Amino acid sequence: MRQARGVFLSCVFFLSASIALSAQADNAASNSNAAGKQSSSQQAQAQLKKIQTAAQRLNYSGTFVYQQANQMRTSRITHILSGKTELEKLEVLDGKPREYIRNDDDVACYIPDAKTVLIEKRVTRDVFPAILAANPADLAEHYNLRMGESGRVAGLDSQAIVLEPKDKLRYGYKFWADNASGLLLRAQTIDTKNEVVEQIAFTQIQIGNIDKTRVKPSYANTKGWHVENATMAHVNLSTWEVSPPPGFKKIQEVKRLISDTPEAGASNAQNRSAEREVSQIVFSDGLAAISVFIEPGAQNRTEAAVQQGAMNIVGRRQGDYWITVVGEVPLAAIRQVSNSIELKSK
């Protein structure tokens, strides 16, 4: 190419022709790159849709490890689609035993040490591997989507999908999906320094041919156990003004009773500890969720900001209320939400 240009330089006519051809080549390369980027983004969106569908419709059972800084936790999840009903069993395998049984949006948490069953409704749909709740095309408004490298996870061939945030108010993500089924096998959350702040991945997975009995509770005899219903009611909290980051939409407004988790060996009276009513507003961009908790009274509480892996928490007083903002987003986003909260005059 350089030799050809040298020949063209000896003649003005050919020089002009060379410049024109070069410009056309540059434009073609630019258009090709743009098409390549568009194609990669479209492929990524299609793959994300496949991930979303696979988590809801496939039958699977596997062990996964969740890593947050230097802490690790192992769990086992079994999912079955029975007709149109999703049945799921999540077992915590490290530390004190705990088990969650889900029937669509109804969740029962079994705490054998305290002989307690907590009954509640699912608020957000973000349990691995079903962590996507948005249309992938909507995610493309706030993330640059592209295909990543190929690899193997839990013995399965997989393809990576990269989501790079377009602002500093959300994290980036990297997902690996099974080539055959589309099921999500590994997910990483990446901060603004391009460091992995938490990740979750299957170490063993079986897809298909899952016996329905595997989603039944492990504790068949719960006679004498304390059953606690997490009362939750949908309410209108429009008197509270909250401004979430761009792309985060309000998905729920509820009031719920919250009490501390019962400890092993606690008496029945201690198990039935005092409950407090808390209002909760939930926002989501389809990947991350931000919750604003509002409760009356702020005595004996210290304003603070805490980070746990990808989770940031800010608690502060506002008049006669205590506000807690929790979310899987950078601290800057949590502070922005916290500072935006206002109680409108009646």
SERO-4910 file (N, C-alpha, C, O; in steps of 0.05 Angstrom, whole numbers):
BEGIN
 pado doro    nc1    nc2    nc3   cac1   cac2   cac3    cc1    cc2    cc3    oc1    oc2    oc3
  Met    A     17    -24      0      0      0      0     17     25      0     12     44    -15
  Arg    A     39     25     17     57     48     18     71     52     -9     75     75    -17
  Gln    A     79     29    -23     93     31    -48     74     43    -69     82     59    -85
  Ala    A     49     35    -69     29     45    -88     26     75    -84     24     90   -104
  Arg    A     25     84    -59     22    113    -54     46    128    -64     44    151    -73
  Gly    A     70    116    -62     94    129    -72     93    134   -102    102    154   -111
  Val    A     82    115   -116     79    118   -145     59    140   -151     63    156   -169
  Phe    A     37    140   -136     16    160   -142     26    188   -137     17    207   -150
  Leu    A     44    192   -118     54    218   -112     70    231   -135     74    255   -134
  Ser    A     78    216   -155     94    227   -177     76    241   -197     87    254   -215
  Cys    A     51    240   -194     33    252   -213      9    264   -199     -4    251   -182
  Val    A      4    290   -204    -17    304   -190    -44    291   -195    -61    289   -176
  Phe    A    -48    282   -219    -74    269   -225    -78    245   -208    -99    241   -195
  Phe    A    -58    228   -208    -60    204   -192    -61    209   -162    -73    195   -146
  Leu    A    -47    232   -154    -49    239   -126    -77    246   -118    -86    238    -97
  Ser    A    -91    261   -135   -119    269   -129   -136    244   -128   -154    241   -111
  Ala    A   -130    225   -147   -146    201   -147   -141    185   -122   -159    173   -110
  Ser    A   -115    185   -113   -108    170    -89   -123    181    -64   -133    166    -47
  Ile    A   -123    208    -63   -137    221    -40   -166    214    -39   -177    208    -18
  Ala    A   -178    214    -63   -207    208    -65   -212    179    -56   -230    173    -41
  Leu    A   -195    161    -67   -198    132    -60   -193    128    -30   -207    112    -18
  Ser    A   -173    142    -19   -167    139      9   -190    148     26   -197    136     46
  Ala    A   -203    171     18   -226    181     33   -249    161     33   -262    157     53
  Gln    A   -253    149      9   -274    129      7   -268    105     25   -286     94     37
  Ala    A   -242     97     25   -234     74     42   -239     80     71   -249     63     86
  Asp    A   -231    105     79   -235    113    107   -264    112    115   -272    103    136
  Asn    A   -281    123     96   -310    124    102   -321     95    104   -337     89    121
  Ala    A   -311     78     86   -320     50     86   -312     37    112   -328     22    124
  Ala    A   -287     42    121   -278     30    146   -294     40    169   -301     25    187
  Ser    A   -300     67    169   -315     79    190   -343     67    191   -353     60    213
  Asn    A   -356     64    167   -382     52    166   -382     23    175   -400     14    188
  Ser    A   -360      9    167   -357    -19    175   -355    -22    205   -367    -39    217
  Asn    A   -339     -4    218   -336     -4    247   -362      1    261   -369    -12    280
  Ala    A   -377     22    250   -402     29    262   -422      6    260   -436     -1    279
  Ala    A   -422     -8    236   -439    -31    232   -431    -53    251   -448    -67    262
  Gly    A   -405    -56    255   -395    -77    273   -404    -72    301   -412    -91    315
  Lys    A   -402    -47    310   -411    -40    337   -441    -44    340   -450    -55    361
  Gln    A   -456    -36    319   -485    -40    320   -492    -69    321   -509    -78    336
  Ser    A   -477    -85    305   -482   -113    305   -476   -126    332   -491   -143    342
  Ser    A   -454   -118    344   -446   -128    370   -467   -121    391   -474   -137    408
  Ser    A   -477    -96    390   -498    -87    409   -524   -103    405   -536   -111    424
  Gln    A   -531   -108    380   -555   -123    374   -553   -152    383   -571   -163    394
  Gln    A   -529   -163    379   -524   -190    388   -526   -192    418   -537   -211    429
  Ala    A   -514   -172    432   -515   -171    461   -543   -170    471   -551   -183    490
  Gln    A   -560   -153    458   -588   -150    466   -602   -177    463   -618   -185    480
  Ala    A   -597   -190    440   -610   -216    436   -602   -237    456   -618   -253    465
  Gln    A   -576   -236    464   -566   -255    483   -578   -249    511   -584   -268    526
  Leu    A   -581   -224    518   -593   -216    543   -622   -225    545   -631   -234    566
  Lys    A   -636   -223    523   -663   -232    522   -665   -262    526   -682   -273    540
  Lys    A   -645   -276    514   -644   -305    518   -638   -313    547   -650   -332    557
  Ile    A   -620   -298    560   -614   -302    588   -639   -298    605   -645   -314    623
  Gln    A   -654   -277    599   -679   -271    614   -699   -293    611   -711   -301    631
  Thr    A   -703   -303    587   -723   -324    582   -715   -350    595   -731   -364    607
  Ala    A   -689   -357    592   -679   -383    602   -683   -385    632   -691   -406    642
  Ala    A   -678   -363    647   -680   -364    676   -709   -369    686   -713   -381    707
  Gln    A   -728   -361    669   -756   -363    677   -769   -389    667   -787   -400    681
  Arg    A   -760   -400    645   -774   -422    632   -760   -449    634   -772   -470    630
  Leu    A   -734   -449    640   -720   -474    641   -722   -487    669   -726   -473    689
  Asn    A   -719   -513    670   -716   -528    695   -686   -532    699   -672   -542    681
  Tyr    A   -676   -525    723   -648   -527    728   -643   -529    758   -659   -521    774
  Ser    A   -620   -540    765   -612   -542    793   -581   -541    793   -568   -555    779
  Gly    A   -571   -523    811   -542   -521    812   -532   -507    837   -547   -494    851
  Thr    A   -506   -510    842   -493   -497    864   -478   -473    854   -463   -474    834
  Phe    A   -481   -450    868   -466   -426    859   -452   -413    883   -460   -416    906
  Val    A   -431   -398    877   -416   -384    897   -419   -354    893   -415   -344    871
  Tyr    A   -425   -340    914   -427   -311    914   -403   -299    929   -398   -306    952
  Gln    A   -388   -282    916   -364   -270    927   -367   -240    930   -373   -226    910
  Gln    A   -362   -230    953   -364   -201    959   -339   -194    975   -337   -201    999
  Ala    A   -320   -179    962   -295   -173    975   -281   -199    983   -277   -216    966
  Asn    A   -274   -203   1009   -261   -227   1017   -281   -248   1029   -273   -267   1041
  Gln    A   -307   -242   1026   -327   -261   1036   -339   -277   1013   -343   -267    991
  Met    A   -344   -302   1019   -356   -320   1000   -380   -335   1013   -379   -342   1036
  Arg    A   -400   -340    997   -424   -355   1007   -433   -374    985   -435   -367    962
  Thr    A   -438   -399    993   -447   -420    974   -476   -426    978   -486   -428   1000
  Ser    A   -491   -428    955   -519   -434    956   -526   -454    934   -511   -458    915
  Arg    A   -549   -466    937   -559   -484    916   -587   -475    908   -604   -469    926
  Ile    A   -592   -473    882   -618   -464    873   -630   -486    854   -615   -497    838
  Thr    A   -656   -491    857   -670   -509    840   -695   -495    830   -710   -484    846
  His    A   -699   -495    804   -721   -480    791   -736   -499    773   -724   -513    756
  Ile    A   -762   -498    775   -780   -514    758   -803   -497    748   -815   -482    764
  Leu    A   -809   -499    723   -833   -486    712   -855   -508    710   -853   -526    693
  Ser    A   -875   -505    726   -897   -525    727   -922   -511    715   -935   -496    729
  Gly    A   -928   -517    690   -949   -503    676   -940   -474    672   -920   -469    659
  Lys    A   -955   -455    684   -946   -427    683   -935   -417    710   -929   -394    713
  Thr    A   -932   -436    728   -923   -429    755   -893   -435    759   -884   -456    752
  Glu    A   -879   -415    770   -851   -419    776   -848   -429    804   -858   -417    823
  Leu    A   -834   -451    808   -828   -462    834   -798   -461    838   -783   -469    820
  Glu    A   -789   -452    861   -760   -449    865   -752   -454    894   -767   -447    912
  Lys    A   -729   -467    897   -719   -472    924   -690   -462    925   -673   -470    908
  Leu    A   -685   -444    944   -658   -433    947   -648   -441    975   -660   -434    995
  Glu    A   -626   -455    976   -614   -465   1001   -588   -451   1006   -570   -452    989
  Val    A   -585   -439   1029   -559   -427   1038   -543   -450   1050   -551   -462   1070
  Leu    A   -519   -455   1039   -504   -478   1047   -481   -471   1067   -470   -490   1078
  Asp    A   -475   -446   1070   -455   -438   1089   -467   -425   1114   -489   -413   1112
  Gly    A   -454   -428   1137   -464   -416   1161   -490   -429   1171   -495   -453   1166
  Lys    A   -507   -413   1184   -532   -424   1195   -550   -432   1172   -553   -416   1152
  Pro    A   -563   -455   1173   -581   -464   1151   -605   -445   1148   -616   -435   1167
  Arg    A   -611   -440   1123   -634   -424   1116   -644   -432   1088   -627   -439   1071
  Glu    A   -669   -432   1084   -680   -442   1059   -704   -425   1050   -721   -418   1067
  Tyr    A   -705   -419   1025   -726   -402   1014   -742   -419    993   -730   -430    975
  Ile    A   -768   -420    996   -785   -434    977   -803   -414    964   -817   -399    977
  Arg    A   -802   -413    937   -818   -392    923   -838   -406    905   -832   -425    890
  Asn    A   -863   -396    906   -884   -403    888   -893   -378    874   -909   -362    886
  Asp    A   -883   -373    850   -887   -347    836   -876   -325    854   -852   -324    859
  Asp    A   -894   -307    864   -884   -285    881   -887   -290    911   -880   -272    927
  Asp    A   -897   -313    918   -900   -320    947   -874   -334    957   -867   -354    945
  Val    A   -862   -324    977   -837   -335    987   -839   -342   1017   -849   -327   1033
  Ala    A   -830   -366   1023   -829   -376   1051   -800   -380   1058   -786   -396   1045
  Cys    A   -790   -368   1079   -763   -371   1089   -763   -388   1114   -775   -381   1134
  Tyr    A   -749   -411   1113   -747   -429   1135   -722   -425   1150   -700   -426   1139
  Ile    A   -724   -419   1177   -701   -415   1194   -702   -436   1216   -714   -432   1237
  Pro    A   -690   -459   1211   -692   -482   1230   -681   -476   1257   -692   -486   1277
  Asp    A   -659   -461   1260   -647   -456   1286   -667   -442   1304   -668   -447   1329
  Ala    A   -684   -424   1293   -703   -409   1309   -731   -421   1306   -750   -411   1318
  Lys    A   -734   -444   1291   -759   -457   1287   -780   -436   1278   -801   -433   1290
  Thr    A   -773   -422   1257   -789   -400   1248   -792   -401   1217   -773   -408   1203
  Val    A   -816   -394   1208   -821   -392   1179   -831   -363   1174   -851   -355   1186
  Leu    A   -816   -349   1157   -824   -322   1150   -838   -323   1123   -827   -333   1103
  Ile    A   -862   -312   1121   -878   -312   1096   -878   -283   1086   -885   -265   1100
  Glu    A   -871   -280   1060   -872   -253   1049   -875   -254   1018   -874   -276   1006
  Lys    A   -880   -231   1006   -882   -228    978   -855   -219    966   -841   -204    979
  Arg    A   -849   -229    943   -824   -220    929   -828   -192    920   -848   -185    907
  Val    A   -808   -175    927   -809   -146    919   -794   -142    893   -805   -129    875
  Thr    A   -770   -152    890   -755   -149    865   -748   -177    855   -747   -196    870
  Arg    A   -743   -178    829   -737   -204    816   -707   -204    808   -701   -200    785
  Asp    A   -691   -208    828   -662   -205    823   -645   -228    834   -622   -225    840
  Val    A   -658   -251    838   -644   -275    848   -630   -289    826   -643   -297    806
  Phe    A   -604   -293    828   -588   -306    808   -600   -334    802   -607   -348    821
  Pro    A   -602   -343    777   -593   -329    752   -614   -312    739   -609   -302    717
  Ala    A   -636   -307    752   -657   -290    741   -654   -261    750   -669   -251    766
  Ile    A   -633   -248    740   -627   -221    749   -635   -199    730   -632   -175    737
  Leu    A   -646   -206    707   -654   -186    688   -684   -182    689   -699   -201    687
  Ala    A   -693   -157    692   -721   -151    693   -730   -131    672   -754   -125    669
  Ala    A   -711   -121    656   -717   -101    636   -715   -111    608   -701   -131    603
  Asn    A   -728    -97    589   -724   -102    561   -695    -94    554   -687    -72    559
  Pro    A   -680   -113    542   -652   -106    535   -649    -81    519   -629    -67    521
  Ala    A   -669    -75    502   -668    -50    486   -669    -26    503   -656     -5    497
  Asp    A   -683    -27    526   -684     -5    545   -657     -2    559   -648     21    564
  Leu    A   -644    -24    565   -618    -23    578   -598     -9    560   -579      5    570
  Ala    A   -601    -11    534   -582      1    515   -582     31    516   -564     44    507
  Glu    A   -603     43    529   -604     72    531   -584     82    552   -575    105    551
  His    A   -577     65    571   -560     73    593   -534     57    596   -517     62    613
  Tyr    A   -532     36    579   -508     19    579   -499     15    550   -515     12    532
  Asn    A   -473     15    546   -462      6    520   -460    -24    521   -445    -35    538
  Leu    A   -474    -38    504   -475    -67    504   -458    -78    482   -458    -68    459
  Arg    A   -443    -99    488   -426   -111    467   -421   -140    475   -423   -148    498
  Met    A   -413   -156    455   -406   -184    460   -377   -185    470   -360   -170    461
  Gly    A   -372   -203    489   -345   -206    501   -333   -232    491   -340   -242    469
  Glu    A   -315   -243    506   -300   -267    498   -316   -292    504   -335   -292    519
  Ser    A   -307   -314    492   -318   -340    497   -302   -353    520   -279   -346    525
  Gly    A   -315   -372    533   -301   -386    555   -317   -409    565   -337   -417    553
  Arg    A   -308   -421    588   -323   -443    600   -329   -436    629   -311   -426    644
  Val    A   -353   -441    637   -362   -437    665   -377   -462    673   -395   -471    660
  Ala    A   -369   -473    696   -382   -497    707   -382   -520    686   -401   -535    685
  Gly    A   -362   -521    670   -359   -542    650   -375   -538    625   -375   -555    607
  Leu    A   -388   -515    622   -404   -509    598   -392   -487    582   -381   -467    593
  Asp    A   -393   -490    555   -384   -469    537   -402   -445    540   -426   -447    540
  Ser    A   -390   -421    542   -406   -397    547   -395   -374    531   -373   -374    521
  Gln    A   -412   -353    530   -405   -328    516   -410   -305    535   -430   -303    548
  Ala    A   -391   -287    536   -393   -263    554   -407   -241    540   -405   -237    516
  Ile    A   -423   -226    556   -436   -201    547   -428   -179    566   -428   -182    590
  Val    A   -419   -156    555   -409   -134    571   -428   -111    570   -438   -103    549
  Leu    A   -434   -100    594   -451    -76    596   -435    -54    610   -429    -56    633
  Glu    A   -429    -33    594   -413    -11    605   -431     13    610   -445     21    591
  Pro    A   -432     23    634   -451     45    640   -443     71    625   -420     76    621
  Lys    A   -463     86    617   -459    112    604   -456    135    623   -451    157    615
  Asp    A   -459    129    649   -455    150    669   -442    137    694   -437    113    694
  Lys    A   -437    153    714   -423    143    738   -443    137    760   -435    135    784
  Leu    A   -468    135    754   -489    131    774   -499    102    774   -518     95    787
  Arg    A   -484     85    759   -491     56    759   -465     40    754   -446     51    744
  Tyr    A   -466     15    760   -443     -3    756   -443    -14    728   -463    -13    714
  Gly    A   -421    -25    720   -419    -41    696   -423    -71    703   -421    -78    726
  Tyr    A   -428    -87    683   -433   -115    687   -420   -132    665   -416   -123    643
  Lys    A   -414   -157    673   -405   -176    653   -418   -202    659   -416   -213    681
  Phe    A   -433   -212    639   -448   -237    642   -437   -259    624   -430   -253    601
  Trp    A   -436   -283    634   -430   -306    617   -455   -324    615   -466   -332    636
  Ala    A   -463   -330    591   -487   -346    586   -480   -373    573   -462   -373    555
  Asp    A   -493   -394    580   -490   -420    568   -497   -418    538   -519   -409    531
  Asn    A   -479   -427    521   -484   -426    492   -509   -442    484   -524   -433    466
  Ala    A   -513   -465    496   -535   -482    488   -562   -472    497   -581   -472    482
  Ser    A   -564   -465    523   -590   -459    534   -595   -429    538   -618   -420    540
  Gly    A   -574   -413    540   -577   -384    546   -577   -378    575   -579   -355    583
  Leu    A   -576   -399    593   -578   -394    622   -553   -379    631   -531   -385    623
  Leu    A   -557   -360    648   -535   -344    660   -519   -362    679   -530   -375    697
  Leu    A   -492   -363    674   -475   -380    690   -457   -364    709   -449   -374    730
  Arg    A   -450   -340    701   -433   -323    718   -440   -294    713   -446   -286    691
  Ala    A   -439   -278    735   -444   -249    733   -424   -234    750   -419   -241    773
  Gln    A   -413   -213    739   -394   -196    753   -405   -167    754   -416   -158    734
  Thr    A   -402   -154    776   -409   -126    779   -383   -110    780   -365   -116    797
  Ile    A   -380    -90    763   -355    -76    760   -358    -46    766   -377    -33    756
  Asp    A   -340    -35    783   -343     -7    792   -330     12    772   -321      4    751
  Thr    A   -330     38    780   -319     58    762   -289     56    758   -278     68    740
  Lys    A   -275     41    775   -246     36    772   -241     11    756   -218      2    754
  Asn    A   -262      0    744   -260    -24    728   -252    -48    745   -239    -67    735
  Glu    A   -258    -48    771   -252    -70    789   -278    -85    795   -299    -73    798
  Val    A   -275   -111    798   -298   -128    805   -305   -125    835   -288   -132    851
  Val    A   -328   -115    841   -336   -111    869   -352   -134    880   -352   -138    904
  Glu    A   -364   -150    862   -377   -174    871   -382   -192    846   -385   -182    824
  Gln    A   -383   -218    851   -389   -236    829   -403   -261    840   -401   -268    863
  Ile    A   -417   -274    822   -432   -297    829   -431   -316    805   -434   -308    782
  Ala    A   -427   -342    811   -423   -361    789   -430   -389    798   -425   -397    820
  Phe    A   -442   -404    779   -447   -432    783   -420   -447    783   -403   -442    767
  Thr    A   -418   -466    802   -395   -484    801   -404   -512    791   -387   -528    782
  Gln    A   -430   -517    792   -442   -542    782   -471   -535    774   -485   -521    789
  Ile    A   -479   -545    751   -506   -539    742   -517   -562    725   -503   -574    709
  Gln    A   -542   -569    730   -557   -589    714   -581   -575    702   -597   -562    716
  Ile    A   -584   -577    676   -605   -563    662   -624   -585    650   -615   -601    634
  Gly    A   -650   -584    657   -669   -603    647   -670   -628    664   -652   -634    679
  Asn    A   -693   -643    662   -697   -668    677   -694   -664    707   -680   -680    720
  Ile    A   -707   -644    718   -706   -639    747   -732   -649    759   -754   -642    752
  Asp    A   -728   -667    779   -751   -678    793   -765   -656    809   -753   -641    824
  Lys    A   -792   -656    807   -808   -635    820   -805   -636    851   -809   -616    864
  Thr    A   -799   -659    862   -797   -662    891   -773   -646    902   -771   -640    926
  Arg    A   -754   -639    884   -730   -624    893   -736   -595    901   -718   -582    912
  Val    A   -760   -585    895   -766   -558    903   -784   -558    928   -794   -537    936
  Lys    A   -788   -581    940   -804   -582    965   -786   -573    989   -762   -577    988
  Pro    A   -798   -563   1010   -783   -555   1034   -769   -579   1046   -779   -601   1045
  Ser    A   -745   -574   1057   -730   -596   1070   -742   -603   1097   -736   -624   1109
  Tyr    A   -758   -584   1108   -769   -588   1135   -799   -595   1133   -816   -577   1132
  Ala    A   -804   -621   1132   -832   -630   1128   -849   -626   1153   -873   -620   1151
  Asn    A   -837   -629   1177   -852   -626   1201   -845   -600   1215   -824   -597   1228
  Thr    A   -862   -580   1212   -857   -554   1225   -878   -549   1247   -883   -526   1254
  Lys    A   -888   -570   1258   -907   -567   1281   -893   -554   1304   -871   -563   1312
  Gly    A   -905   -533   1315   -892   -519   1337   -875   -496   1328   -865   -480   1345
  Trp    A   -870   -493   1302   -854   -471   1292   -871   -445   1293   -895   -446   1291
  His    A   -857   -423   1296   -870   -396   1295   -872   -387   1266   -852   -386   1251
  Val    A   -896   -381   1257   -900   -371   1230   -905   -341   1231   -923   -332   1244
  Glu    A   -888   -327   1217   -889   -297   1217   -895   -287   1189   -880   -292   1171
  Asn    A   -918   -274   1186   -925   -263   1160   -916   -234   1158   -922   -217   1174
  Ala    A   -899   -229   1137   -890   -202   1133   -912   -187   1119   -914   -186   1094
  Thr    A   -929   -174   1135   -951   -159   1124   -942   -137   1106   -926   -120   1114
  Met    A   -952   -136   1081   -944   -116   1062   -968   -107   1047   -984   -123   1037
  Ala    A   -972    -80   1045   -995    -69   1031   -986    -48   1011   -968    -32   1017
  His    A   -998    -48    988   -991    -28    968  -1004     -1    977  -1028     -1    984
  Val    A   -989     20    976   -999     46    984   -990     68    965   -972     63    948
  Asn    A  -1002     91    968   -994    114    952   -976    132    969   -984    144    988
  Leu    A   -950    133    961   -931    149    976   -923    174    960   -900    183    961
  Ser    A   -942    185    945   -937    208    927   -931    233    943   -921    253    931
  Thr    A   -936    234    969   -929    257    985   -898    259    988   -888    280    996
  Trp    A   -884    237    982   -855    237    983   -844    240    955   -850    224    937
  Glu    A   -828    261    950   -816    265    924   -788    253    925   -771    260    942
  Val    A   -782    236    906   -756    223    904   -747    224    874   -762    217    856
  Ser    A   -722    232    870   -711    234    843   -689    213    839   -667    216    849
  Pro    A   -695    190    826   -675    170    822   -657    177    798   -664    196    784
  Pro    A   -635    163    794   -618    168    770   -634    162    745   -654    148    745
  Pro    A   -625    174    722   -638    169    697   -640    139    691   -621    124    695
  Gly    A   -663    131    681   -667    103    673   -679     86    696   -688     64    690
  Phe    A   -679     96    720   -691     82    742   -721     90    745   -728    113    747
  Lys    A   -738     69    744   -767     74    745   -778     63    771   -769     43    781
  Lys    A   -798     77    781   -812     67    805   -827     42    798   -844     42    780
  Ile    A   -822     21    813   -836     -5    808   -854    -13    830   -871    -31    827
  Gln    A   -851     -1    854   -868     -9    876   -868     12    898   -848     25    904
  Glu    A   -891     14    911   -894     31    936   -910     13    955   -933      5    950
  Val    A   -898      7    978   -911    -10    997   -906      0   1026   -888     15   1031
  Lys    A   -923    -10   1044   -918     -8   1072   -916    -36   1083   -931    -53   1076
  Arg    A   -896    -40   1100   -892    -67   1111   -883    -66   1140   -872    -45   1149
  Leu    A   -888    -87   1154   -878    -90   1182   -851   -104   1181   -848   -125   1168
  Ile    A   -832    -93   1196   -805   -104   1197   -798   -110   1226   -803    -94   1244
  Ser    A   -787   -133   1230   -777   -141   1256   -750   -154   1253   -744   -164   1231
  Asp    A   -734   -155   1274   -708   -168   1272   -712   -198   1269   -731   -210   1279
  Thr    A   -693   -210   1254   -693   -239   1250   -690   -253   1277   -671   -247   1292
  Pro    A   -707   -272   1284   -705   -286   1309   -679   -301   1312   -669   -312   1292
  Glu    A   -667   -302   1335   -642   -316   1340   -648   -344   1351   -669   -349   1364
  Ala    A   -629   -362   1346   -632   -389   1357   -633   -389   1387   -618   -374   1400
  Gly    A   -651   -405   1399   -653   -406   1428   -670   -384   1440   -673   -384   1465
  Ala    A   -680   -366   1424   -696   -345   1435   -723   -356   1444   -733   -375   1433
  Ser    A   -734   -344   1465   -760   -352   1475   -782   -343   1455   -777   -327   1437
  Asn    A   -806   -354   1459   -828   -346   1442   -833   -316   1443   -840   -304   1423
  Ala    A   -831   -305   1467   -835   -277   1471   -814   -261   1455   -820   -240   1443
  Gln    A   -789   -271   1456   -768   -257   1441   -772   -260   1411   -766   -241   1396
  Asn    A   -782   -284   1403   -787   -288   1375   -808   -268   1365   -807   -259   1342
  Arg    A   -827   -261   1382   -848   -242   1374   -840   -214   1383   -855   -200   1397
  Ser    A   -816   -206   1375   -806   -179   1382   -823   -157   1369   -838   -162   1350
  Ala    A   -820   -133   1380   -836   -111   1370   -830   -106   1341   -807   -106   1332
  Glu    A   -852   -101   1326   -849    -95   1298   -853    -65   1293   -866    -51   1309
  Arg    A   -842    -56   1271   -845    -27   1264   -854    -25   1235   -847    -41   1218
  Glu    A   -871     -5   1230   -881     -2   1203   -862     16   1187   -854     37   1196
  Val    A   -856      7   1163   -837     21   1146   -849     24   1118   -860      5   1107
  Ser    A   -847     47   1107   -855     52   1079   -831     47   1061   -809     54   1068
  Gln    A   -836     35   1038   -814     28   1019   -822     36    991   -843     29    981
  Ile    A   -804     51    978   -807     58    950   -784     44    935   -760     48    942
  Val    A   -790     29    914   -770     14    900   -767     24    871   -787     28    857
  Phe    A   -742     29    863   -736     38    836   -718     17    823   -702      4    837
  Ser    A   -720     14    797   -702     -5    783   -697      4    754   -714     16    742
  Asp    A   -673     -2    744   -667      2    716   -668    -24    701   -659    -26    678
  Gly    A   -677    -45    714   -679    -71    702   -655    -89    709   -656   -113    703
  Leu    A   -635    -77    721   -611    -92    730   -607    -88    760   -604   -106    775
  Ala    A   -606    -62    767   -601    -55    795   -626    -43    807   -643    -32    793
  Ala    A   -629    -46    834   -652    -35    848   -643    -16    869   -622    -19    881
  Ile    A   -659      5    874   -654     24    895   -680     26    912   -701     30    901
  Ser    A   -677     22    938   -700     23    956   -697     47    975   -676     51    986
  Val    A   -719     61    979   -720     83    998   -739     74   1020   -763     69   1015
  Phe    A   -728     71   1045   -744     63   1068   -749     88   1085   -731    103   1091
  Ile    A   -775     92   1092   -783    115   1108   -798    105   1133   -817     90   1130
  Glu    A   -789    114   1156   -803    106   1181   -802    130   1200   -782    144   1201
  Pro    A   -823    133   1216   -824    155   1235   -804    150   1258   -799    127   1266
  Gly    A   -794    172   1268   -775    170   1291   -747    167   1282   -741    151   1263
  Ala    A   -729    181   1295   -700    179   1287   -682    179   1312   -659    185   1310
  Gln    A   -694    173   1335   -679    174   1360   -659    151   1360   -663    129   1349
  Asn    A   -637    156   1374   -616    135   1379   -605    123   1353   -598    100   1353
  Arg    A   -605    138   1332   -593    129   1307   -571    148   1298   -573    173   1302
  Thr    A   -551    137   1286   -528    153   1277   -528    154   1246   -529    134   1233
  Glu    A   -527    178   1235   -526    181   1206   -499    170   1196   -478    175   1208
  Ala    A   -501    154   1175   -477    141   1165   -481    131   1137   -503    129   1127
  Ala    A   -458    125   1124   -458    112   1097   -442     86   1100   -420     86   1111
  Val    A   -452     64   1089   -439     38   1091   -438     25   1064   -458     27   1048
  Gln    A   -416     12   1057   -415     -3   1032   -410    -32   1039   -393    -39   1055
  Gln    A   -425    -50   1025   -422    -79   1027   -421    -90    998   -442    -94    986
  Gly    A   -397    -94    988   -394   -103    960   -405    -82    942   -396    -59    942
  Ala    A   -425    -89    925   -437    -70    907   -459    -54    920   -469    -35    908
  Met    A   -467    -62    944   -489    -49    958   -479    -25    974   -460    -27    989
  Asn    A   -492     -2    970   -487     22    986   -512     30   1001   -534     28    991
  Ile    A   -507     39   1026   -529     45   1044   -524     72   1057   -502     78   1067
  Val    A   -544     89   1057   -542    116   1070   -566    119   1089   -589    115   1080
  Gly    A   -561    125   1114   -583    130   1133   -581    158   1144   -559    167   1151
  Arg    A   -603    172   1145   -603    200   1155   -630    208   1166   -650    196   1159
  Arg    A   -630    229   1183   -655    240   1193   -666    260   1173   -651    274   1159
  Gln    A   -692    262   1173   -706    283   1158   -731    291   1173   -751    277   1171
  Gly    A   -728    312   1188   -750    320   1205   -757    299   1225   -739    291   1241
  Asp    A   -781    290   1226   -790    270   1245   -787    241   1234   -798    223   1245
  Tyr    A   -772    238   1212   -770    212   1199   -741    203   1197   -722    219   1197
  Trp    A   -738    177   1195   -711    166   1189   -712    154   1161   -730    138   1155
  Ile    A   -694    163   1144   -693    154   1116   -669    136   1112   -646    143   1120
  Thr    A   -673    113   1100   -652     95   1092   -654     89   1063   -674     81   1053
  Val    A   -632     95   1049   -631     90   1020   -611     67   1015   -588     69   1023
  Val    A   -620     46   1001   -604     22    997   -604     16    967   -625     17    954
  Gly    A   -581     10    955   -581      3    927   -556     -9    917   -534     -5    929
  Glu    A   -558    -24    895   -535    -37    882   -524    -18    861   -521    -25    838
  Val    A   -517      6    870   -506     27    853   -484     41    868   -482     38    893
  Pro    A   -467     57    855   -446     72    868   -457     91    890   -480     99    889
  Leu    A   -440     97    909   -448    114    931   -458    141    921   -476    153    933
  Ala    A   -446    152    899   -455    178    889   -484    177    882   -498    197    886
  Ala    A   -494    155    871   -522    153    863   -540    152    888   -561    164    889
  Ile    A   -531    137    908   -546    135    933   -548    162    947   -570    169    956
  Arg    A   -526    176    948   -527    203    960   -545    222    944   -560    238    956
  Gln    A   -544    219    918   -561    237    901   -591    231    907   -607    250    910
  Val    A   -598    206    909   -626    199    916   -633    209    943   -654    221    947
  Ser    A   -615    204    963   -621    212    990   -625    243    992   -643    252   1006
  Asn    A   -608    258    978   -610    287    979   -635    298    965   -643    321    969
  Ser    A   -647    282    948   -670    291    932   -696    287    947   -717    298    938
  Ile    A   -696    272    968   -721    264    981   -734    288    996   -721    302   1012
  Glu    A   -759    293    990   -774    315   1003   -802    306   1010   -814    291    995
  Leu    A   -812    314   1032   -840    309   1040   -856    334   1033   -852    355   1044
  Lys    A   -874    330   1014   -890    353   1005   -911    361   1026   -921    344   1041
  Ser    A   -916    387   1028   -935    397   1047   -963    388   1039   -970    389   1015
  Lys    A   -979    380   1058  -1006    372   1053  -1025    396   1049  -1049    392   1044
***
